[in-house]
Amino acid sequence: MNPFSIESATVKEAVFMNKVYSWMSGALLITGFVAWWAATTPAFLEMLFPATGGVNKLLFYGLIGAELGLVIWLSSRIRQMTAERAGLLFVLYSILNGLTMSVLFTIYTSSSIASTFFITAGTFGAMSLYGYTTKKDLTSWGNLLFMGLIGLIIATVVNMFLQSSMLYYILNYVGVLVFVGLTAYDTQKIKRMADQMDSEENAKKGAIMGALTLYLDFINLFLYLLRLFGDRK
């Protein structure tokens, strides 16, 4: 076995993962800033929470719908678009997500949001490091975590009608476990993508998709932890 080829592959993986984490970190910063800006801007809050009372469902669910449509389009069409366009769409998605997450500042205290973010960052960092460095093949985790995610979504929808507080907390703990596992699994899967990048352009697009995957893991882990440990106003 050629030691130089091993070293070259290791460097390639490190460069690729550095791009992934850079895109992910940038998107999280954008989302956090936009969420804070929206929550402290009276004009936006008046649109989101009109004088009639309650949330403006048309605006709120319109933003969520735009997010879902954008992430599905980006995931399915990234092969046909340039890396620059994919990057712009990822940035746009992080902005839209920031607008919807601004609602959290009206529900939870700023201090609990901040502390939960740091807890999430620590947990995410530890599990991503594990996924990156472990020699164990985590492929078998994939199907189990996917089934857990599907079950979590179905049970969450059911509980929207049952309104069970006990089930609510159980689902949040399950959600934390699922996304903790997905963080390690996705990190290892993304790391292996480095060897499949046959051009600089594909490497850029692969880094963006990897960043989007880990970004979603982080955001969902943060939301489940906030529901468990966040202090409501």
C-alpha positions in Angstrom: 0.0 0.0 0.0 1.4 3.4 -1.0 1.7 5.6 2.1 1.6 8.7 -0.1 -1.8 7.8 -1.4 -3.1 7.3 2.1 -1.8 10.7 3.1 -3.3 12.3 0.0 -6.7 10.8 0.8 -6.5 12.0 4.4 -5.7 15.5 3.3 -8.5 15.4 0.7 -10.9 14.4 3.4 -9.7 17.1 5.8 -10.0 19.8 3.1 -13.5 18.6 2.1 -14.7 18.5 5.7 -13.3 21.9 6.4 -15.4 23.3 3.6 -18.5 21.4 5.0 -18.1 22.8 8.5 -17.3 26.3 7.1 -20.6 26.4 5.1 -22.5 24.9 8.1 -21.1 27.4 10.6 -21.8 30.3 8.2 -25.4 29.2 7.8 -25.9 28.9 11.5 -24.5 32.4 12.1 -26.9 33.8 9.4 -29.8 32.0 10.9 -29.0 33.1 14.4 -28.5 36.8 13.4 -31.7 36.9 11.3 -33.7 35.3 14.1 -32.4 37.9 16.6 -32.9 40.7 14.1 -36.5 39.7 13.4 -37.3 39.2 17.1 -36.1 42.7 17.8 -37.6 44.5 14.9 -41.1 45.9 15.7 -42.2 46.1 12.1 -41.6 42.4 11.5 -43.2 41.4 14.9 -46.3 43.4 13.9 -46.6 41.4 10.7 -46.0 38.1 12.5 -48.2 38.9 15.5 -50.9 41.3 14.2 -53.1 43.4 16.6 -55.9 40.9 16.1 -54.0 38.5 18.3 -52.2 35.3 17.7 -49.7 34.5 15.0 -50.2 35.5 11.4 -50.6 31.9 10.1 -50.5 33.0 6.4 -47.0 34.5 6.9 -45.7 31.9 9.3 -46.8 28.8 7.4 -45.9 30.6 4.1 -42.3 30.9 5.4 -42.3 27.2 6.5 -43.7 26.2 3.1 -41.0 28.3 1.3 -38.3 26.6 3.4 -39.5 23.1 2.7 -39.9 23.8 -1.0 -36.4 25.4 -1.2 -34.6 22.5 0.6 -36.4 19.9 -1.5 -35.5 21.8 -4.7 -31.9 22.2 -3.6 -31.5 18.6 -2.7 -33.1 17.2 -5.9 -31.6 19.7 -8.4 -28.1 20.4 -7.1 -26.5 18.2 -9.7 -28.0 20.4 -12.5 -27.0 23.8 -10.9 -23.7 25.5 -10.4 -22.0 25.5 -7.0 -22.5 29.3 -6.7 -26.2 29.0 -7.2 -26.4 26.1 -4.7 -24.5 28.2 -2.2 -26.9 31.2 -2.7 -29.9 28.9 -2.2 -28.4 27.5 1.0 -27.9 31.0 2.3 -31.5 31.9 1.3 -32.7 28.8 3.2 -30.7 29.8 6.3 -32.3 33.3 6.1 -35.8 31.9 5.9 -35.1 29.6 8.7 -34.0 32.5 10.8 -37.2 34.3 10.2 -39.3 31.4 11.4 -37.1 30.7 14.4 -37.5 34.3 15.5 -40.7 33.0 17.1 -38.6 31.2 19.7 -37.6 34.6 21.2 -41.2 35.3 22.0 -41.6 31.9 23.7 -38.3 31.3 25.5 -36.0 33.6 27.5 -32.9 34.8 25.7 -30.7 33.3 28.3 -32.2 29.8 27.9 -31.9 30.0 24.1 -28.2 31.0 24.5 -27.5 28.2 27.0 -29.3 25.6 24.9 -27.3 26.7 21.9 -24.0 26.0 23.7 -25.3 22.7 25.0 -26.3 21.8 21.4 -22.9 22.9 20.1 -21.1 20.8 22.6 -23.2 17.7 22.0 -23.1 18.1 18.2 -19.3 18.7 18.2 -18.7 15.6 20.3 -20.9 13.3 18.1 -19.6 14.8 14.9 -16.0 14.2 16.1 -16.9 10.6 16.9 -18.4 10.1 13.5 -15.3 11.6 11.9 -12.7 9.6 13.8 -14.3 6.3 14.6 -13.2 3.2 12.7 -16.6 1.6 13.3 -18.8 1.5 10.3 -22.0 3.4 11.2 -23.9 2.3 8.1 -26.1 0.0 10.2 -27.2 3.1 12.1 -28.8 4.6 9.0 -31.9 2.4 8.7 -32.5 2.4 12.4 -32.3 6.2 12.7 -34.4 6.7 9.6 -37.2 4.4 11.0 -36.9 6.3 14.3 -37.2 9.6 12.5 -40.3 8.4 10.6 -41.9 7.2 13.8 -41.1 10.4 15.5 -42.8 12.4 12.8 -45.9 10.2 12.8 -46.2 10.3 16.6 -45.7 14.1 16.6 -48.6 14.5 14.2 -50.8 12.2 16.3 -49.9 14.1 19.5 -51.1 17.3 17.8 -54.6 15.9 18.3 -54.0 14.0 21.5 -52.3 16.9 23.3 -50.6 14.5 25.7 -47.9 16.3 27.8 -46.3 12.9 28.7 -46.0 11.9 25.0 -44.7 15.4 24.2 -41.7 15.0 26.6 -41.1 11.4 25.4 -41.0 12.5 21.8 -38.6 15.3 22.6 -36.2 12.9 24.3 -36.5 10.5 21.4 -35.9 13.4 19.1 -32.6 14.2 20.9 -31.4 10.6 20.6 -32.3 10.4 16.9 -30.5 13.6 16.0 -27.5 12.8 18.2 -27.2 9.5 16.3 -27.8 11.2 12.9 -25.0 13.7 13.6 -22.4 10.9 14.0 -23.9 8.9 11.1 -24.1 11.8 8.7 -20.6 13.0 9.5 -19.1 9.7 8.6 -21.2 9.5 5.5 -20.1 13.0 4.4 -16.5 12.2 5.2 -16.6 9.3 2.8 -18.1 11.6 0.1 -14.6 13.2 -0.3 -13.3 10.2 -2.2 -16.2 10.4 -4.7 -15.6 14.0 -5.7 -14.2 13.9 -9.2 -13.9 17.6 -9.9 -13.6 20.9 -8.0 -17.1 21.9 -8.9 -18.6 18.7 -7.6 -16.5 19.0 -4.4 -18.0 22.5 -3.9 -21.5 21.2 -4.4 -20.9 18.1 -2.2 -19.6 20.4 0.6 -22.8 22.5 0.4 -25.0 19.4 0.6 -23.0 18.0 3.4 -23.2 21.3 5.3 -27.0 21.4 4.7 -27.3 17.9 6.2 -25.3 18.7 9.3 -27.1 22.1 9.6 -30.4 20.3 9.7 -29.1 17.9 12.3 -27.9 20.8 14.5 -31.1 22.8 14.2 -33.4 19.9 15.0 -31.2 18.8 17.9 -31.3 22.4 19.2 -35.1 22.6 18.9 -35.7 19.3 20.8 -33.3 20.3 23.6 -34.9 23.8 23.8 -38.3 22.2 24.3 -36.9 20.1 27.1 -34.7 22.6 28.9 -35.8 26.1 27.7 -37.3 28.5 30.2 -40.6 29.9 28.9 -41.5 33.5 29.3 
